[in-house]
Amino acid sequence: MQERMRTHRLTEAQIAKLLGEAQIGQLGTIGPNGYPYVIPVHYVYLDGAFYFHGLDKGQKLDNIEKNPNVCFQVTSDFSYLHADTPCDTNTAYQSVVCLGKAFVVTDDALKLKILRAVVDKYAPRHNGKPFPEAMLEVTATVGITVEELHGKYFS
């Protein structure tokens, strides 16, 4: 199995393409009970870091405050590879796994840059429109500094 992982690695260009195209990432944090807490988020990959936004209160932020170590995972759309036997049936996919440290973005200029990148990715028709001040006040923007990043595929 170890050898398969080495031969099914994504290149840096393939990783960048997947991170730019995928719509949802899975954020894994550690909850107060010691169990993993995984939640889907919209994200952008910008300047070598992952960023997402949400309300300025909630379990993911509480978890990050207590333990900034996170896992972030992105998967491509997939398709089934049907075979003559159930054990040979498989799934074609690409995925990226990041281990890193999460932090709340406190710099207003960086926060706006990230939110504009999110709009560009998910709602480009709103590009250039101002953000309502009341929404900015209750929006947290979180970054993940990448410590390890690996991509793999099966096809």
DSSP file (Angstrom, degrees, kcal/mol; ACC not computed):
  #  RESIDUE AA STRUCTURE BP1 BP2  ACC     N-H-->O    O-->H-N    N-H-->O    O-->H-N    TCO  KAPPA ALPHA  PHI   PSI    X-CA   Y-CA   Z-CA
    1    1 A M     >        0   0    0      0, 0.0     4,-1.9     0, 0.0     3,-0.0   0.000 360.0 360.0 360.0 -39.4    0.0    0.0    0.0
    2    2 A Q  H  >  +     0   0    0      1,-0.2     4,-1.5     2,-0.2     0, 0.0   0.898 360.0  51.8 -58.2 -41.3    2.8    2.4    0.8
    3    3 A E  H  > S+     0   0    0      1,-0.2     4,-1.6     2,-0.2    -1,-0.2   0.889 105.2  55.6 -64.5 -38.6    4.2    2.0   -2.7
    4    4 A R  H  > S+     0   0    0      1,-0.2     4,-1.1     2,-0.2    -1,-0.2   0.913 103.9  54.6 -59.7 -42.7    0.8    2.8   -4.2
    5    5 A M  H  < S+     0   0    0     -4,-1.9     3,-0.4     1,-0.2    -1,-0.2   0.888 107.6  50.2 -59.6 -38.8    0.7    6.1   -2.3
    6    6 A R  H >< S+     0   0    0     -4,-1.5     3,-0.6     1,-0.2    -1,-0.2   0.843 113.3  45.2 -69.1 -32.0    4.1    7.1   -3.8
    7    7 A T  H 3< S+     0   0    0     -4,-1.6    -1,-0.2     1,-0.2    -2,-0.2   0.551 110.4  53.9 -90.5  -6.5    3.0    6.3   -7.3
    8    8 A H  T 3< S+     0   0    0     -4,-1.1   145,-2.2    -3,-0.4     2,-0.3  -0.074  77.1 133.7-116.6  32.8   -0.4    8.0   -7.0
    9    9 A R  B <   -A  152   0A   0     -3,-0.6   143,-0.3   143,-0.2     2,-0.2  -0.610  53.8-126.0 -82.6 141.3    0.8   11.5   -5.9
   10   10 A L        -     0   0    0    141,-2.0   141,-0.3    -2,-0.3     2,-0.1  -0.606  25.1-121.1 -79.2 147.0   -0.5   14.6   -7.4
   11   11 A T     >  -     0   0    0     -2,-0.2     4,-2.5     1,-0.1     5,-0.2  -0.342  30.1-102.4 -76.9 168.4    2.1   17.1   -8.8
   12   12 A E  H  > S+     0   0    0      1,-0.2     4,-2.5     2,-0.2     5,-0.2   0.890 125.2  51.6 -59.6 -39.2    2.2   20.6   -7.5
   13   13 A A  H  > S+     0   0    0      2,-0.2     4,-2.2     1,-0.2    -1,-0.2   0.896 110.1  48.1 -66.1 -39.8    0.4   21.8  -10.6
   14   14 A Q  H  > S+     0   0    0      2,-0.2     4,-2.5     1,-0.2    -2,-0.2   0.890 111.5  50.6 -67.2 -38.8   -2.4   19.2  -10.2
   15   15 A I  H  X S+     0   0    0     -4,-2.5     4,-2.8     2,-0.2     5,-0.2   0.946 110.7  48.7 -62.0 -48.1   -2.7   20.2   -6.5
   16   16 A A  H  X S+     0   0    0     -4,-2.5     4,-1.7     1,-0.2    -2,-0.2   0.896 111.9  49.7 -59.8 -41.3   -3.0   23.9   -7.4
   17   17 A K  H  X S+     0   0    0     -4,-2.2     4,-1.8     2,-0.2    -1,-0.2   0.936 112.3  46.7 -63.8 -47.1   -5.7   23.0  -10.1
   18   18 A L  H  X S+     0   0    0     -4,-2.5     4,-2.9     1,-0.2    -2,-0.2   0.925 111.8  50.6 -61.6 -44.9   -7.7   20.9   -7.7
   19   19 A L  H  < S+     0   0    0     -4,-2.8    -1,-0.2     1,-0.2    -2,-0.2   0.829 112.3  48.1 -64.8 -30.9   -7.5   23.6   -4.9
   20   20 A G  H  < S+     0   0    0     -4,-1.7    -1,-0.2    -5,-0.2    -2,-0.2   0.805 119.6  37.1 -76.4 -29.8   -8.7   26.2   -7.4
   21   21 A E  H  < S+     0   0    0     -4,-1.8    -2,-0.2    -3,-0.1    -3,-0.2   0.817  91.1  95.4 -94.6 -34.1  -11.6   24.2   -8.7
   22   22 A A     <  -     0   0    0     -4,-2.9    21,-0.2    -5,-0.2    54,-0.1  -0.272  55.7-158.4 -63.8 145.5  -13.0   22.3   -5.7
   23   23 A Q        +     0   0    0      1,-0.2    20,-0.4    19,-0.1     2,-0.4   0.744  68.0  40.9 -97.7 -27.3  -15.9   24.0   -4.0
   24   24 A I        -     0   0    0     51,-0.3    51,-0.6    18,-0.2     2,-0.3  -0.969  57.7-167.9-130.6 138.8  -15.9   22.5   -0.5
   25   25 A G  E     -CB  41  74A   0     16,-2.7    16,-2.8    -2,-0.4     2,-0.6  -0.895  21.4-129.4-117.8 154.9  -13.2   21.7    1.9
   26   26 A Q  E     -CB  40  73A   0     47,-3.3    47,-2.3    -2,-0.3     2,-0.5  -0.923  19.6-156.8-106.4 118.5  -13.5   19.6    5.1
   27   27 A L  E     -CB  39  72A   0     12,-2.9    12,-2.2    -2,-0.6     2,-0.5  -0.838   5.5-163.2 -97.1 125.0  -12.0   21.3    8.2
   28   28 A G  E     +CB  38  71A   0     43,-3.4    43,-2.0    -2,-0.5     2,-0.2  -0.943  16.8 163.5-111.4 123.0  -11.0   19.0   11.0
   29   29 A T  E     -C   37   0A   0      8,-2.8     8,-2.9    -2,-0.5     2,-0.5  -0.741  39.9-106.2-123.0 174.2  -10.5   20.4   14.5
   30   30 A I  E     -C   36   0A   0     37,-0.4    36,-0.1    39,-0.3    37,-0.1  -0.930  34.9-143.8-107.0 123.8  -10.3   18.8   18.0
   31   31 A G    >   -     0   0    0      4,-3.0     3,-2.1    -2,-0.5    29,-0.0  -0.235  30.0 -98.6 -80.5 171.4  -13.3   19.4   20.2
   32   32 A P  T 3  S+     0   0    0      0, 0.0    -1,-0.1     0, 0.0    -2,-0.0   0.711 123.5  58.7 -64.1 -19.8  -13.3   20.0   23.9
   33   33 A N  T 3  S-     0   0    0      2,-0.2    -2,-0.0     3,-0.0    -3,-0.0   0.415 119.5-109.4 -88.6   1.9  -14.2   16.3   24.4
   34   34 A G  S <  S+     0   0    0     -3,-2.1    -1,-0.0     1,-0.3     0, 0.0   0.381  81.0 122.2  87.3  -4.2  -11.0   15.2   22.6
   35   35 A Y  S    S-     0   0    0      1,-0.1    -4,-3.0    -5,-0.1    -1,-0.3  -0.619  70.2-100.3 -90.6 150.9  -12.9   14.0   19.5
   36   36 A P  E     -C   30   0A   0      0, 0.0     2,-0.5     0, 0.0    -6,-0.2  -0.399  30.0-156.9 -64.8 145.9  -12.4   15.3   16.0
   37   37 A Y  E     -C   29   0A   0     -8,-2.9    -8,-2.8    -2,-0.1     2,-0.5  -0.984  11.9-172.9-126.0 116.3  -14.9   17.8   14.7
   38   38 A V  E     +C   28   0A   0     -2,-0.5   -10,-0.2   -10,-0.2   -12,-0.0  -0.937   7.8 170.2-118.2 131.6  -15.2   18.0   10.9
   39   39 A I  E     -C   27   0A   0    -12,-2.2   -12,-2.9    -2,-0.5     2,-0.2  -0.999  32.4-117.7-141.1 139.8  -17.2   20.5    9.1
   40   40 A P  E     +C   26   0A   0      0, 0.0     2,-0.3     0, 0.0   -14,-0.2  -0.548  37.3 177.5 -76.6 142.7  -17.5   21.5    5.4
   41   41 A V  E     -C   25   0A   0    -16,-2.8   -16,-2.7    -2,-0.2     2,-0.3  -0.987  34.4-116.9-140.6 150.7  -16.5   25.1    4.5
   42   42 A H        +     0   0    0     -2,-0.3    11,-0.5    11,-0.2     2,-0.3  -0.671  50.1 174.7 -75.9 144.4  -16.2   27.2    1.4
   43   43 A Y        -     0   0    0    -20,-0.4     2,-0.3    -2,-0.3     9,-0.2  -0.938  30.3-146.2-147.6 165.7  -12.5   28.1    1.1
   44   44 A V  E     -D   51   0A   0      7,-2.2     7,-2.4    -2,-0.3     2,-0.6  -0.980  14.5-141.7-131.2 149.7   -9.9   29.8   -1.0
   45   45 A Y  E     +D   50   0A   0     -2,-0.3     2,-0.4     5,-0.2     5,-0.2  -0.955  35.8 167.6-109.7 113.0   -6.2   28.9   -1.4
   46   46 A L  E >   -D   49   0A   0      3,-2.7     3,-1.4    -2,-0.6    -2,-0.1  -0.989  57.8 -13.1-137.9 125.3   -4.3   32.1   -1.5
   47   47 A D  T 3  S-     0   0    0     -2,-0.4    -1,-0.1     1,-0.3     3,-0.1   0.850 128.3 -50.4  53.5  38.8   -0.6   32.9   -1.2
   48   48 A G  T 3  S+     0   0    0      1,-0.2    98,-0.6    97,-0.1     2,-0.3   0.609 121.0  92.1  80.1  12.4    0.1   29.3    0.0
   49   49 A A  E <  S-DE  46 145A   0     -3,-1.4    -3,-2.7    96,-0.1     2,-0.3  -0.950  70.5-122.1-135.0 156.2   -2.5   29.3    2.8
   50   50 A F  E     -DE  45 144A   0     94,-1.6    94,-2.3    -2,-0.3     2,-0.3  -0.759  29.7-174.5 -93.9 144.7   -6.1   28.2    3.1
   51   51 A Y  E     +DE  44 143A   0     -7,-2.4    -7,-2.2    -2,-0.3     2,-0.3  -0.996   9.9 165.9-139.4 145.0   -8.8   30.7    4.2
   52   52 A F  E     - E   0 142A   0     90,-2.1    90,-3.0    -2,-0.3     2,-0.3  -0.941  17.3-146.5-146.3 168.6  -12.4   30.4    5.0
   53   53 A H  E     + E   0 141A   0    -11,-0.5     2,-0.3    -2,-0.3   -11,-0.2  -0.905  26.4 135.2-136.5 164.3  -15.0   32.7    6.7
   54   54 A G  E     - E   0 140A   0     86,-2.0    86,-3.4    -2,-0.3   -13,-0.0  -0.961  58.1 -30.6 179.9-169.8  -18.1   32.3    8.9
   55   55 A L  E     - E   0 139A   0     -2,-0.3    84,-0.2    84,-0.2     6,-0.1  -0.270  56.3-119.7 -62.8 153.9  -19.7   33.7   11.9
   56   56 A D  S    S+     0   0    0     82,-1.6     2,-0.3    -3,-0.0    -1,-0.1   0.322  95.3  52.9 -81.7  10.0  -17.4   35.1   14.6
   57   57 A K  S    S+     0   0    0     81,-0.2     2,-0.2    83,-0.1    -2,-0.1  -0.984  71.5  88.9-139.4 149.8  -18.8   32.6   17.2
   58   58 A G  S  > S-     0   0    0     -2,-0.3     4,-2.4     1,-0.1     5,-0.2  -0.765  78.3 -68.4 145.4 171.8  -19.2   28.8   17.1
   59   59 A Q  H  > S+     0   0    0     -2,-0.2     4,-3.0     1,-0.2     5,-0.2   0.869 121.4  54.8 -62.3 -40.8  -17.6   25.4   17.8
   60   60 A K  H  > S+     0   0    0      1,-0.2     4,-2.3     2,-0.2    -1,-0.2   0.914 112.4  44.1 -63.5 -39.3  -14.9   25.6   15.1
   61   61 A L  H  > S+     0   0    0      2,-0.2     4,-2.4     1,-0.2    -1,-0.2   0.899 113.2  51.3 -70.0 -39.1  -13.6   28.9   16.4
   62   62 A D  H  X S+     0   0    0     -4,-2.4     4,-1.7     2,-0.2    -2,-0.2   0.930 112.2  47.2 -59.9 -44.9  -13.8   27.6   20.0
   63   63 A N  H  X S+     0   0    0     -4,-3.0     4,-2.5     1,-0.2    -2,-0.2   0.921 111.7  49.6 -63.4 -43.8  -11.8   24.5   19.0
   64   64 A I  H  < S+     0   0    0     -4,-2.3    -1,-0.2     1,-0.2    -2,-0.2   0.877 108.0  54.5 -64.1 -38.2   -9.2   26.5   17.1
   65   65 A E  H  < S+     0   0    0     -4,-2.4    -1,-0.2     1,-0.2    -2,-0.2   0.891 115.0  39.6 -62.5 -38.5   -8.7   28.9   20.0
   66   66 A K  H  < S+     0   0    0     -4,-1.7    -2,-0.2     1,-0.3    -1,-0.2   0.821 137.6   9.6 -80.8 -32.0   -8.0   25.9   22.3
   67   67 A N     <  -     0   0    0     -4,-2.5   -37,-0.4    -5,-0.2    -1,-0.3  -0.821  59.5-168.3-151.8 105.4   -5.9   23.9   19.8
   68   68 A P        +     0   0    0      0, 0.0    34,-2.8     0, 0.0     2,-0.4   0.547  55.4 112.5 -76.1  -5.9   -4.9   25.5   16.5
   69   69 A N  E     + F   0 101A   0     32,-0.2   -39,-0.3    -5,-0.1     2,-0.3  -0.546  46.9 165.9 -70.6 123.2   -3.7   22.2   15.0
   70   70 A V  E     - F   0 100A   0     30,-2.7    30,-2.1    -2,-0.4     2,-0.4  -0.881  34.8-141.0-135.0 164.4   -6.1   21.3   12.1
   71   71 A C  E     -BF  28  99A   0    -43,-2.0   -43,-3.4    -2,-0.3     2,-0.4  -0.989  17.3-167.9-122.2 137.7   -6.5   19.1    9.2
   72   72 A F  E     -BF  27  98A   0     26,-2.7    26,-3.0    -2,-0.4     2,-0.4  -0.996   6.6-173.7-129.1 130.4   -8.0   20.4    6.0
   73   73 A Q  E     -BF  26  97A   0    -47,-2.3   -47,-3.3    -2,-0.4     2,-0.4  -0.973   8.6-172.6-131.6 138.1   -9.1   18.1    3.2
   74   74 A V  E     -BF  25  96A   0     22,-2.5    22,-2.6    -2,-0.4     2,-0.4  -0.989   6.2-169.5-128.9 137.0  -10.3   18.7   -0.4
   75   75 A T  E     - F   0  95A   0    -51,-0.6   -51,-0.3    -2,-0.4    20,-0.2  -0.973  16.3-131.7-127.7 142.0  -11.7   16.1   -2.8
   76   76 A S        -     0   0    0     18,-2.8     2,-0.1    -2,-0.4   -58,-0.0  -0.257  44.9 -79.0 -74.5 170.6  -12.5   16.4   -6.5
   77   77 A D        -     0   0    0     16,-0.1     2,-0.3     1,-0.0    17,-0.2  -0.405  60.1-150.2 -60.0 154.5  -15.7   15.2   -8.0
   78   78 A F        -     0   0    0     15,-0.1     2,-0.3    -3,-0.1    15,-0.2  -0.842  16.4-156.7-130.8 166.1  -15.5   11.4   -8.3
   79   79 A S  E     -H   92   0B   0     13,-1.6    13,-3.3    -2,-0.3     2,-0.3  -0.980  26.2-109.8-139.7 153.9  -16.7    8.6  -10.5
   80   80 A Y  E     -H   91   0B   0     -2,-0.3     2,-0.8    11,-0.2    11,-0.3  -0.642  15.7-149.1 -86.2 140.6  -17.1    4.9  -10.0
   81   81 A L  E     -H   90   0B   0      9,-3.0     9,-2.0    -2,-0.3     2,-0.1  -0.873  23.0-153.6-106.8  95.6  -14.9    2.5  -11.7
   82   82 A H        +     0   0    0     -2,-0.8     2,-0.2     7,-0.2     7,-0.1  -0.424  17.1 179.0 -76.0 145.5  -17.1   -0.5  -12.2
   83   83 A A        -     0   0    0      2,-0.2     6,-0.1    -2,-0.1    -1,-0.0  -0.789  44.0 -99.1-136.0 177.2  -15.6   -4.0  -12.4
   84   84 A D  S    S+     0   0    0     -2,-0.2    -2,-0.0     4,-0.1     3,-0.0   0.712 107.5  42.8 -74.7 -20.7  -16.7   -7.6  -12.8
   85   85 A T  S >> S-     0   0    0      1,-0.1     3,-0.9     0, 0.0     4,-0.7  -0.932  82.6-123.6-126.3 151.7  -16.3   -8.2   -9.0
   86   86 A P  G >4 S+     0   0    0      0, 0.0     3,-0.8     0, 0.0    -1,-0.1   0.864 110.5  56.3 -60.7 -35.6  -17.2   -6.1   -6.0
   87   87 A C  G 34 S+     0   0    0      1,-0.2    -3,-0.0    -3,-0.0     0, 0.0   0.735 106.9  49.7 -71.2 -20.6  -13.7   -6.1   -4.7
   88   88 A D  G <4 S+     0   0    0     -3,-0.9    -1,-0.2     2,-0.1     2,-0.2   0.540  85.2 104.4 -94.5  -7.6  -12.3   -4.7   -7.9
   89   89 A T    <<  +     0   0    0     -3,-0.8     2,-0.2    -4,-0.7    -7,-0.2  -0.537  51.0 161.5 -71.1 139.5  -14.9   -1.8   -8.1
   90   90 A N  E     -H   81   0B   0     -9,-2.0    -9,-3.0    -2,-0.2     2,-0.4  -0.758  35.8-104.2-146.5-171.8  -13.3    1.4   -7.1
   91   91 A T  E     -H   80   0B   0    -11,-0.3     2,-0.5    -2,-0.2   -11,-0.2  -0.990  18.0-141.0-129.0 132.8  -13.5    5.2   -7.2
   92   92 A A  E     +H   79   0B   0    -13,-3.3   -13,-1.6    -2,-0.4     2,-0.3  -0.815  45.8 135.8 -89.8 129.8  -11.6    7.6   -9.4
   93   93 A Y  E     - G   0 154A   0     61,-2.0    61,-2.2    -2,-0.5     2,-0.3  -0.967  45.2-137.0-159.8 169.4  -10.8   10.8   -7.4
   94   94 A Q  E     + G   0 153A   0     -2,-0.3   -18,-2.8    59,-0.2     2,-0.3  -0.980  27.7 177.4-131.1 145.2   -8.2   13.4   -6.5
   95   95 A S  E     -FG  75 152A   0     57,-2.6    57,-2.5    -2,-0.3     2,-0.4  -0.994  18.4-156.3-147.7 154.7   -7.7   14.7   -3.0
   96   96 A V  E     -FG  74 151A   0    -22,-2.6   -22,-2.5    -2,-0.3     2,-0.4  -0.998   8.4-165.1-129.9 134.6   -5.4   17.0   -1.0
   97   97 A V  E     -FG  73 150A   0     53,-2.9    53,-2.4    -2,-0.4     2,-0.4  -0.983   5.9-170.1-121.9 130.8   -4.8   16.8    2.7
   98   98 A C  E     -FG  72 149A   0    -26,-3.0   -26,-2.7    -2,-0.4     2,-0.5  -0.967   9.7-164.0-120.0 133.6   -3.2   19.7    4.6
   99   99 A L  E     +FG  71 148A   0     49,-2.2    48,-2.8    -2,-0.4    49,-2.1  -0.969  38.8 124.2-108.5 133.2   -1.9   19.6    8.2
  100  100 A G  E     -FG  70 146A   0    -30,-2.1   -30,-2.7    -2,-0.5     2,-0.5  -0.926  58.3 -80.3-166.2-171.2   -1.5   23.1    9.6
  101  101 A K  E     -FG  69 145A   0     44,-1.6    44,-2.7    -2,-0.3     2,-0.3  -0.950  36.9-145.6-114.6 128.1   -2.1   25.7   12.2
  102  102 A A  E     + G   0 144A   0    -34,-2.8     2,-0.3    -2,-0.5    42,-0.2  -0.656  20.8 174.0 -93.3 149.5   -5.3   27.7   12.1
  103  103 A F  E     - G   0 143A   0     40,-2.3    40,-3.0    -2,-0.3     2,-0.5  -0.991  34.3-112.2-151.1 149.4   -5.5   31.4   13.2
  104  104 A V  E     - G   0 142A   0     -2,-0.3     2,-0.5    38,-0.2    38,-0.2  -0.729  36.4-122.8 -83.3 129.7   -8.1   34.1   13.1
  105  105 A V        +     0   0    0     36,-3.4    36,-0.4    -2,-0.5    -1,-0.0  -0.606  35.4 171.3 -74.8 123.0   -7.2   36.9   10.7
  106  106 A T        +     0   0    0     -2,-0.5     2,-0.6    34,-0.1    -1,-0.2   0.595  47.9  97.4-108.2 -16.5   -7.1   40.2   12.6
  107  107 A D     >  -     0   0    0      1,-0.2     4,-2.5     2,-0.0     5,-0.2  -0.656  63.7-152.0 -77.6 118.9   -5.6   42.4    9.8
  108  108 A D  H  > S+     0   0    0     -2,-0.6     4,-2.4     1,-0.2     5,-0.2   0.862  93.2  52.6 -61.7 -38.4   -8.5   44.2    8.2
  109  109 A A  H  > S+     0   0    0      2,-0.2     4,-2.1     1,-0.2    -1,-0.2   0.913 112.4  45.0 -65.6 -41.6   -6.7   44.6    4.8
  110  110 A L  H  > S+     0   0    0      2,-0.2     4,-2.6     1,-0.2    -2,-0.2   0.903 110.6  54.9 -67.6 -40.7   -6.0   40.9    4.7
  111  111 A K  H  X S+     0   0    0     -4,-2.5     4,-2.6     1,-0.2    -2,-0.2   0.930 110.2  45.7 -58.2 -46.1   -9.5   40.0    5.8
  112  112 A L  H  X S+     0   0    0     -4,-2.4     4,-2.5     2,-0.2    -1,-0.2   0.892 110.7  53.5 -64.8 -39.6  -11.0   42.1    2.9
  113  113 A K  H  X S+     0   0    0     -4,-2.1     4,-1.9     2,-0.2    -2,-0.2   0.920 112.0  45.6 -59.7 -43.7   -8.5   40.5    0.4
  114  114 A I  H  X S+     0   0    0     -4,-2.6     4,-2.2     2,-0.2    -2,-0.2   0.931 112.2  49.8 -66.3 -46.6   -9.7   37.1    1.5
  115  115 A L  H  X S+     0   0    0     -4,-2.6     4,-2.2     1,-0.2    -2,-0.2   0.872 110.1  51.3 -63.2 -36.3  -13.4   38.0    1.4
  116  116 A R  H  X S+     0   0    0     -4,-2.5     4,-2.6     2,-0.2    -1,-0.2   0.890 109.2  50.9 -65.7 -38.5  -12.9   39.4   -2.1
  117  117 A A  H  X S+     0   0    0     -4,-1.9     4,-1.9     2,-0.2    -2,-0.2   0.872 109.0  51.5 -66.0 -36.1  -11.2   36.2   -3.2
  118  118 A V  H  X S+     0   0    0     -4,-2.2     4,-2.9     2,-0.2     5,-0.4   0.924 110.9  47.5 -64.7 -44.4  -14.1   34.2   -1.8
  119  119 A V  H  X S+     0   0    0     -4,-2.2     4,-2.4     1,-0.2     7,-0.3   0.923 109.8  53.4 -62.2 -44.2  -16.6   36.4   -3.8
  120  120 A D  H  < S+     0   0    0     -4,-2.6    -1,-0.2     1,-0.2    -2,-0.2   0.887 116.2  39.8 -56.5 -39.9  -14.5   35.9   -6.9
  121  121 A K  H  < S+     0   0    0     -4,-1.9    -2,-0.2    -5,-0.1    -1,-0.2   0.912 131.1  21.0 -77.9 -44.4  -14.6   32.1   -6.5
  122  122 A Y  H  < S+     0   0    0     -4,-2.9    -3,-0.2     1,-0.2    -2,-0.2   0.725 136.6  19.6-104.2 -24.9  -18.2   31.6   -5.4
  123  123 A A    ><  +     0   0    0     -4,-2.4     3,-2.6    -5,-0.4    -1,-0.2  -0.393  62.4 164.2-144.1  60.7  -20.2   34.7   -6.4
  124  124 A P  G >  S+     0   0    0      0, 0.0     3,-1.7     0, 0.0    -4,-0.1   0.715  70.6  71.0 -60.0 -21.0  -18.3   36.5   -9.2
  125  125 A R  G 3  S+     0   0    0      1,-0.3    -5,-0.1    -6,-0.1    -6,-0.0   0.706  98.1  52.2 -67.3 -16.3  -21.3   38.5  -10.2
  126  126 A H  G X  S+     0   0    0     -3,-2.6     3,-2.0    -7,-0.3    -1,-0.3   0.301  79.1 137.9 -99.5   8.3  -20.9   40.4   -7.0
  127  127 A N  T <  S+     0   0    0     -3,-1.7   -11,-0.0     1,-0.3   -10,-0.0  -0.296  71.6  15.7 -56.4 131.6  -17.2   41.2   -7.6
  128  128 A G  T 3  S+     0   0    0      1,-0.3    -1,-0.3   -12,-0.1    -2,-0.1   0.255  91.8 128.0  89.5 -12.6  -16.4   44.8   -6.6
  129  129 A K    <   -     0   0    0     -3,-2.0    -1,-0.3     1,-0.1     2,-0.1  -0.495  64.8-106.3 -75.7 147.7  -19.5   45.4   -4.6
  130  130 A P        -     0   0    0      0, 0.0    -1,-0.1     0, 0.0     3,-0.0  -0.373  27.3-120.5 -72.3 152.3  -18.9   46.7   -1.1
  131  131 A F        -     0   0    0     -2,-0.1     2,-0.2     1,-0.0     5,-0.0  -0.782  32.5-108.2 -89.4 133.8  -19.4   44.5    2.0
  132  132 A P    >>  -     0   0    0      0, 0.0     4,-2.0     0, 0.0     3,-0.7  -0.433  22.7-135.0 -61.8 131.0  -22.0   45.7    4.5
  133  133 A E  H 3> S+     0   0    0      1,-0.3     4,-1.8     2,-0.2    -2,-0.0   0.868 103.9  57.1 -56.3 -40.4  -20.2   46.9    7.6
  134  134 A A  H 3> S+     0   0    0      1,-0.2     4,-0.8     2,-0.2    -1,-0.3   0.859 107.8  48.5 -61.8 -35.3  -22.6   45.1    9.9
  135  135 A M  H X4 S+     0   0    0     -3,-0.7     3,-0.6     1,-0.2     4,-0.4   0.887 107.7  54.1 -72.2 -38.8  -21.8   41.8    8.2
  136  136 A L  H >< S+     0   0    0     -4,-2.0     3,-0.9     1,-0.2    -2,-0.2   0.862 102.7  59.0 -62.5 -34.2  -18.0   42.4    8.4
  137  137 A E  H 3< S+     0   0    0     -4,-1.8    -1,-0.2     1,-0.2    -2,-0.2   0.804 112.8  36.9 -66.6 -28.9  -18.4   43.0   12.2
  138  138 A V  T << S+     0   0    0     -4,-0.8   -82,-1.6    -3,-0.6     2,-0.5   0.257  98.4  97.3-107.9  11.6  -19.8   39.5   12.7
  139  139 A T  E <   -E   55   0A   0     -3,-0.9     2,-0.4    -4,-0.4   -84,-0.2  -0.888  55.4-160.7-105.3 126.2  -17.7   37.7   10.2
  140  140 A A  E     -E   54   0A   0    -86,-3.4   -86,-2.0    -2,-0.5     2,-0.5  -0.855   3.6-156.4 -99.7 139.6  -14.6   35.8   11.2
  141  141 A T  E     -E   53   0A   0    -36,-0.4   -36,-3.4    -2,-0.4     2,-0.4  -0.976  12.4-164.7-115.2 128.4  -11.9   35.0    8.6
  142  142 A V  E     -EG  52 104A   0    -90,-3.0   -90,-2.1    -2,-0.5     2,-0.3  -0.919   3.4-161.9-119.2 137.9   -9.7   32.1    9.5
  143  143 A G  E     -EG  51 103A   0    -40,-3.0   -40,-2.3    -2,-0.4     2,-0.4  -0.798   7.1-150.9-112.3 158.5   -6.4   31.1    7.9
  144  144 A I  E     -EG  50 102A   0    -94,-2.3   -94,-1.6    -2,-0.3     2,-0.4  -0.968   9.9-147.7-129.2 115.8   -4.5   27.9    7.9
  145  145 A T  E     -EG  49 101A   0    -44,-2.7   -44,-1.6    -2,-0.4     2,-0.5  -0.706  27.7-122.8 -79.5 131.5   -0.7   28.0    7.6
  146  146 A V  E     + G   0 100A   0    -98,-0.6   -46,-0.2    -2,-0.4     3,-0.1  -0.627  40.6 163.6 -83.6 124.2    0.4   24.8    5.8
  147  147 A E  E    S+     0   0A   0    -48,-2.8     2,-0.3    -2,-0.5   -47,-0.2   0.726  77.6  12.0-102.7 -36.7    2.8   22.6    7.5
  148  148 A E  E     - G   0  99A   0    -49,-2.1   -49,-2.2     2,-0.0    -1,-0.4  -0.996  64.7-178.8-139.4 141.2    2.3   19.5    5.3
  149  149 A L  E     + G   0  98A   0     -2,-0.3     2,-0.4   -51,-0.2   -51,-0.2  -0.953   7.5 170.8-144.0 121.0    0.4   19.3    2.0
  150  150 A H  E     - G   0  97A   0    -53,-2.4   -53,-2.9    -2,-0.4     2,-0.4  -0.987  11.5-165.3-133.3 140.1   -0.1   16.1    0.1
  151  151 A G  E     + G   0  96A   0     -2,-0.4  -141,-2.0  -141,-0.3     2,-0.3  -0.959  11.0 174.5-123.0 144.9   -2.2   15.2   -2.9
  152  152 A K  E     -AG   9  95A   0    -57,-2.5   -57,-2.6    -2,-0.4     2,-0.3  -0.947   6.9-168.1-142.5 165.4   -3.1   11.8   -4.3
  153  153 A Y  E     - G   0  94A   0   -145,-2.2     2,-0.3    -2,-0.3   -59,-0.2  -0.959  11.0-159.7-146.2 162.6   -5.3   10.4   -7.0
  154  154 A F  E       G   0  93A   0    -61,-2.2   -61,-2.0    -2,-0.3    -2,-0.0  -0.958 360.0 360.0-142.8 131.7   -6.7    7.1   -8.2
  155  155 A S              0   0    0     -2,-0.3   -63,-0.1   -63,-0.2    -1,-0.1   0.336 360.0 360.0-146.8 360.0   -8.0    6.6  -11.7
